[in-house]
């Protein structure tokens, strides 16, 4: 093989390597995606790829259906599943899923969000129940839990009140204290049975004479 042939062979090999390198490193346009050596047009939001493009055909796209969505142009063959706002997670639907947007969830009544996620809630928990002897200092909201506080001496609450109530003062009602109040129950008042017996005996004695 003469020198000229060797130069031509080397040149051919170089051209081949350049072509291979260029094909493998070619950057697709932002509106395209790569499949093998091809740059295919992306499917629009709300659609997925059904068939990738070829040298002669464009990408074939199908709409997202059956509780799926795609919020961006894509080269994927599957749409994304819509988020489920289920009562098991303490959630209800705030905005329903569409072909281009996911569902948005919010806490059920009596629940608050424990996992905020951008502009919706991913998980919620039931508000704390205050115990007897406590009052509701702050009612729970969709973002915050309830806050409880203990009743002070001389007051009571069953746990459902927003403030503790003072124990009934039996003496001020001319009644006998039968059972002292606790943090969760009111005082119990009643008439003095011994006084009633004395009055009744007096009337019986008076009538007989």
PEHUHU-V469955 format. One record per residue. PSI is psi in whole degrees, 0 to 359 (none if undefined). Layout:
PSI  PSI
//
This chain:
128  174  323  319  319  319  319  321  318  320  318  317  320  316  318  315  322  317  314  315  317  320  316  339  10  134  129  154  152  338  10  168  156  133  109  238  7  148  112  148  138  149  146  169  141  359  165  165  129  314  128  155  162  189  336  344  146  168  136  125  151  147  154  133  176  58  42  161  166  113  359  158  141  160  13  152  354  138  166  142  140  144  137  123  82  151  336  335  8  30  158  164  128  314  127  154  143  181  338  353  146  164  150  135  155  158  148  164  131  7  162  153  129  357  76  142  101  246  26  185  136  341  145  160  149  145  145  140  123  146  158  136  357  161  161  105  316  126  145  152  186  342  341  153  163  153  132  156  150  148  147  169  135  4  167  161  148  4  352  358  157  0  157  145  143  147  144  133  98  320  323  344  11  40  161  138  115  323  119  149  156  186  340  352  153  163  149  129  157  173  151  111  328  320  320  320  319  316  317  316  324  316  323  316  319  318  324  341  none
//
